[in-house]
Amino acid sequence: MSAPGAGHEFKPYPVAWNKRDCLLFANSIGGTVDELQFLYELHPSFSVFPTYPILLPFKHEEQDVIDFYAAQSSSSMAIPGAPKLDPKRVVDGERAMTFYEPLPTTSAGRKFEIRGKCIGIYDKGKPGTVVESQNDLVDAESGEVYARMTGSGFYVAQGGWGGPKGPKAPNYNPPEGKEPDAVYEQATSAEMAHLYRLNGDYNPLHATPEPGKQMGFGGAIMHGLYSWNTSCHSLLKTMGGSDPKNIKEFAARFASPVLPGDTLVVQMWKMGEKDGEGFEEVRFVTTVKKTGKVCLSNGRAKVKVVGQKENRTSKL
């Protein structure tokens, strides 16, 4: 029996970005000056950081601040077999991304859209409801898919409506008893979420204490996708030479909240086997340095492991 809503397609919607958006994103997830290809528009290898499209379902075509709750309510189309869910009480569950084509540094002169569908909706009882979905970033004229984003949203305390519990998710643990092959630390500041939200994810949960207190977090928390994106940056910088062509898959599960000011520690393990293109599975775990608590689990990626590289000289 298929899950409620499975296969239900949402109405496609246009998305757009410019070079400034790409620069802001790279800066907000921890890009460094030895990676000017992400931070400087005149660099000869100026590139979009690969996970940038994960923001487009929030941003759409907007260039100004938006009312997050109103936007989520208007875009939360009815799904057959599912209850009406409150977008004010939702957090990320798990996200995965596959990169098919490098993104142009601006969408100007092109027509891109997000084509999405529901994978399933699962009732977890009193804790809440999980909605799994897939979003493809597509060139609307050619039909070419640039990136595929799958993920789940956990609607806090909105379960118990009689739906299926859903399948048990597989685990991707690091090798038992093996020390990590690489470790990368990324500090945050009290204001980091306020910078990151300018990418288009204006959820008040990350900007002001009240929503987080209502949800039992004690106050504002970092965007789960900040931790997800900055972990991808840590991995690509450390393992893939900061080259977007050296990563084709990235995924992780959101295990616990991160607070503004926390330092994240990303531990990475090479799994040893390469595919025909030279991509190797790398598993990772992201923890909070102060407490040792895991904030991202089930971390895995497909990377061409080349280590860190020197940047090419930029134009003047």
C-alpha positions as CSV (number, residue, x, y, z in Angstrom):
1,M,0.0,0.0,0.0
2,S,1.4,3.4,-1.0
3,A,1.7,6.2,1.5
4,P,-0.9,9.0,1.6
5,G,-0.1,11.6,-1.0
6,A,2.6,9.5,-2.7
7,G,3.2,10.6,-6.3
8,H,1.1,13.8,-5.9
9,E,2.7,16.4,-8.1
10,F,2.8,20.1,-7.0
11,K,2.4,22.9,-9.4
12,P,5.8,24.0,-10.8
13,Y,7.0,27.5,-9.9
14,P,9.7,29.7,-11.4
15,V,12.9,30.4,-9.5
16,A,15.7,32.9,-10.1
17,W,19.0,34.0,-8.7
18,N,21.9,36.3,-9.5
19,K,25.6,36.5,-8.9
20,R,25.1,38.4,-5.6
21,D,22.9,35.6,-4.3
22,C,25.7,33.1,-5.1
23,L,28.3,35.2,-3.3
24,L,26.1,35.7,-0.2
25,F,25.4,32.0,0.0
26,A,29.0,31.0,-0.1
27,N,29.9,33.6,2.5
28,S,27.1,32.6,4.8
29,I,28.1,28.9,4.9
30,G,31.8,29.5,5.7
31,G,33.5,30.1,2.4
32,T,37.1,31.2,3.0
33,V,39.5,33.5,1.1
34,D,41.4,30.5,-0.3
35,E,38.2,29.6,-2.1
36,L,37.7,32.9,-4.1
37,Q,36.0,30.9,-6.9
38,F,32.9,31.0,-4.6
39,L,33.5,34.5,-3.1
40,Y,34.7,36.7,-6.0
41,E,32.7,37.2,-9.2
42,L,35.8,38.0,-11.3
43,H,37.7,34.9,-10.3
44,P,38.5,32.9,-13.5
45,S,36.7,29.9,-12.0
46,F,33.8,31.7,-10.4
47,S,31.2,29.0,-9.5
48,V,28.0,28.5,-7.5
49,F,28.5,26.4,-4.4
50,P,26.8,23.1,-5.4
51,T,24.1,23.0,-2.7
52,Y,22.8,26.5,-3.4
53,P,19.6,25.2,-5.1
54,I,18.4,23.8,-1.7
55,L,17.4,27.5,-0.9
56,L,15.4,28.1,-4.1
57,P,12.1,26.4,-2.7
58,F,12.2,29.2,-0.1
59,K,13.5,32.0,-2.2
60,H,11.5,31.5,-5.5
61,E,12.2,34.6,-7.5
62,E,12.2,37.1,-4.6
63,Q,15.0,39.6,-4.0
64,D,13.4,41.1,-0.9
65,V,12.5,39.9,2.6
66,I,9.2,37.9,2.6
67,D,6.7,36.8,5.2
68,F,7.8,33.3,5.8
69,Y,4.7,32.0,7.4
70,A,2.4,33.5,4.8
71,A,4.5,32.2,2.0
72,Q,4.6,28.7,3.4
73,S,0.8,28.7,4.0
74,S,0.1,29.8,0.5
75,S,2.5,27.2,-1.0
76,S,1.3,24.4,1.3
77,M,-1.1,22.9,-1.3
78,A,-3.5,20.3,-0.2
79,I,-2.2,16.7,-0.4
80,P,-4.6,13.9,-0.9
81,G,-5.0,11.8,2.2
82,A,-3.1,14.2,4.4
83,P,-4.3,16.4,7.3
84,K,-3.8,20.2,7.1
85,L,-0.4,20.9,8.7
86,D,0.8,24.1,10.5
87,P,4.0,25.4,8.8
88,K,4.8,27.4,11.9
89,R,5.8,24.2,13.7
90,V,8.0,22.3,11.2
91,V,11.7,21.4,11.3
92,D,13.9,19.5,8.9
93,G,14.1,15.7,9.1
94,E,16.6,14.6,6.4
95,R,17.9,16.1,3.2
96,A,19.6,14.6,0.2
97,M,20.8,16.2,-3.0
98,T,22.2,14.9,-6.3
99,F,24.1,17.3,-8.6
100,Y,23.6,16.7,-12.3
101,E,24.8,19.9,-13.9
102,P,26.8,22.9,-12.7
103,L,24.5,25.8,-12.0
104,P,25.1,29.0,-14.0
105,T,26.1,31.9,-11.8
106,T,22.9,33.8,-12.7
107,S,19.6,32.6,-14.1
108,A,19.3,35.8,-16.2
109,G,18.2,35.1,-19.7
110,R,17.0,31.6,-18.7
111,K,13.9,30.1,-17.3
112,F,14.3,27.7,-14.3
113,E,11.6,26.2,-12.2
114,I,11.1,23.8,-9.4
115,R,9.1,20.7,-10.2
116,G,8.1,18.9,-7.0
117,K,6.1,15.9,-5.9
118,C,5.1,14.2,-2.6
119,I,6.9,10.9,-1.8
120,G,4.7,10.1,1.2
121,I,3.2,11.4,4.5
122,Y,3.7,9.4,7.7
123,D,2.0,9.7,11.1
124,K,4.6,9.4,14.0
125,G,1.9,9.7,16.7
126,K,2.1,12.4,19.4
127,P,5.6,13.6,18.3
128,G,4.4,14.7,14.8
129,T,4.0,14.0,11.1
130,V,6.7,13.5,8.5
131,V,6.2,14.7,4.9
132,E,8.7,13.4,2.4
133,S,9.1,15.3,-0.9
134,Q,11.2,15.6,-4.0
135,N,12.1,18.9,-5.8
136,D,13.9,19.0,-9.1
137,L,15.6,22.2,-10.4
138,V,14.8,22.2,-14.1
139,D,15.5,24.3,-17.1
140,A,11.9,25.0,-18.1
141,E,12.7,25.2,-21.8
142,S,15.0,22.2,-22.3
143,G,13.6,20.1,-19.5
144,E,17.2,19.4,-18.3
145,V,17.4,18.6,-14.6
146,Y,20.2,20.4,-12.8
147,A,19.8,19.1,-9.3
148,R,17.4,16.8,-7.4
149,M,16.5,17.5,-3.8
150,T,14.7,15.0,-1.6
151,G,13.9,15.5,2.0
152,S,11.5,15.3,4.9
153,G,9.9,17.9,7.1
154,F,8.9,17.0,10.6
155,Y,5.7,18.8,11.7
156,V,6.1,19.0,15.5
157,A,3.2,17.6,17.6
158,Q,0.9,17.3,14.6
159,G,0.6,13.5,14.5
160,G,-2.1,11.0,15.6
161,W,-4.4,11.3,12.6
162,G,-4.3,7.6,11.8
163,G,-1.9,7.5,9.0
164,P,0.9,4.9,8.4
165,K,4.0,5.2,10.4
166,G,6.2,4.8,7.3
167,P,9.2,2.7,6.5
168,K,12.3,2.5,8.7
169,A,15.0,4.7,7.3
170,P,18.4,3.1,6.6
171,N,21.4,4.1,8.6
172,Y,24.7,5.2,7.1
173,N,27.2,5.0,10.0
174,P,30.9,5.7,9.9
175,P,33.3,2.7,10.0
176,E,33.2,1.3,13.5
177,G,36.5,1.7,15.4
178,K,38.2,3.8,12.7
179,E,39.5,7.3,13.4
180,P,38.2,9.9,11.0
181,D,40.3,10.6,7.9
182,A,39.7,14.4,8.3
183,V,38.1,16.8,10.8
184,Y,37.0,20.3,10.1
185,E,35.6,22.9,12.5
186,Q,33.2,25.7,11.7
187,A,32.4,28.4,14.3
188,T,29.2,30.2,14.3
189,S,28.3,33.6,15.9
190,A,25.3,34.9,17.7
191,E,24.3,36.6,14.4
192,M,25.2,33.8,11.9
193,A,21.5,32.8,11.4
194,H,20.6,36.4,10.6
195,L,23.2,36.4,7.8
196,Y,22.2,32.9,6.5
197,R,18.5,33.8,6.4
198,L,19.2,36.5,3.8
199,N,19.5,33.7,1.3
200,G,15.8,33.5,1.3
201,D,14.9,31.3,4.3
202,Y,13.2,33.8,6.6
203,N,11.7,31.5,9.1
204,P,11.3,33.5,12.4
205,L,12.4,30.4,14.3
206,H,16.0,31.4,13.5
207,A,15.7,35.1,14.1
208,T,13.8,35.8,17.3
209,P,13.3,33.7,20.5
210,E,9.5,33.4,20.7
211,P,8.9,30.6,18.1
212,G,11.7,28.5,19.5
213,K,10.3,28.8,23.0
214,Q,6.9,27.7,21.8
215,M,8.4,24.7,20.2
216,G,10.4,23.7,23.2
217,F,13.9,24.8,22.0
218,G,14.3,27.6,24.6
219,G,14.8,30.3,21.9
220,A,16.2,30.9,18.5
221,I,18.1,28.0,16.8
222,M,20.3,27.8,13.8
223,H,18.7,26.8,10.5
224,G,19.1,23.0,10.1
225,L,20.1,23.7,6.5
226,Y,22.9,26.0,7.7
227,S,24.5,23.0,9.5
228,W,23.8,20.9,6.4
229,N,25.3,23.3,3.9
230,T,28.3,24.3,6.0
231,S,29.0,20.6,6.5
232,C,29.0,20.1,2.8
233,H,31.4,23.0,2.5
234,S,33.7,21.4,5.1
235,L,33.6,18.2,3.2
236,L,34.2,19.6,-0.3
237,K,37.0,21.9,1.0
238,T,38.8,19.1,2.9
239,M,38.2,16.2,0.6
240,G,37.3,17.6,-2.8
241,G,39.7,20.5,-3.3
242,S,36.8,23.0,-3.2
243,D,36.0,22.0,-6.7
244,P,32.2,21.7,-7.4
245,K,32.9,19.1,-10.1
246,N,34.2,16.8,-7.3
247,I,30.9,16.1,-5.6
248,K,27.8,14.5,-7.1
249,E,25.7,13.5,-4.0
250,F,25.3,14.8,-0.5
251,A,22.9,13.8,2.3
252,A,22.4,14.0,6.1
253,R,19.8,13.5,8.8
254,F,19.0,16.3,11.3
255,A,19.6,14.9,14.7
256,S,19.4,17.9,17.1
257,P,19.3,21.7,17.1
258,V,22.3,23.9,16.9
259,L,22.4,27.2,18.8
260,P,23.9,30.4,17.6
261,G,27.5,30.6,18.8
262,D,28.1,26.9,18.7
263,T,31.1,25.5,16.9
264,L,30.5,22.6,14.6
265,V,32.9,19.7,14.2
266,V,32.6,17.6,11.0
267,Q,34.3,14.2,11.1
268,M,34.8,12.5,7.8
269,W,35.6,8.9,6.8
270,K,36.6,7.6,3.3
271,M,34.8,4.3,2.6
272,G,37.5,3.1,0.1
273,E,35.5,2.0,-2.9
274,K,35.3,4.2,-6.0
275,D,32.8,4.1,-8.9
276,G,33.8,4.2,-12.6
277,E,34.1,8.0,-12.5
278,G,36.4,8.0,-9.5
279,F,33.8,9.1,-7.0
280,E,34.2,7.6,-3.5
281,E,31.6,7.4,-0.7
282,V,32.5,9.6,2.3
283,R,30.6,9.3,5.5
284,F,30.5,12.1,8.1
285,V,29.0,13.1,11.4
286,T,28.6,16.7,12.5
287,T,28.7,17.4,16.3
288,V,28.6,20.5,18.5
289,K,32.1,21.0,19.9
290,K,31.0,22.2,23.4
291,T,28.7,19.3,24.1
292,G,29.7,16.6,21.7
293,K,26.1,16.2,20.7
294,V,25.4,15.0,17.2
295,C,23.5,17.5,15.1
296,L,23.8,15.8,11.7
297,S,23.8,12.0,11.5
298,N,23.6,9.6,8.5
299,G,26.0,11.8,6.6
300,R,27.2,10.5,3.3
301,A,28.5,12.0,0.1
302,K,30.0,10.9,-3.3
303,V,33.3,12.8,-3.7
304,K,36.4,12.7,-5.8
305,V,38.9,12.7,-3.0
306,V,41.8,15.0,-4.0
307,G,42.5,16.8,-0.8
308,Q,42.8,20.6,-0.5
309,K,44.2,22.6,-3.4
310,E,45.7,26.0,-3.9
311,N,43.4,28.5,-5.6
312,R,44.1,30.0,-9.0
313,T,45.0,33.7,-9.2
314,S,42.0,36.0,-9.6
315,K,41.6,38.8,-12.1
316,L,42.4,42.3,-11.0
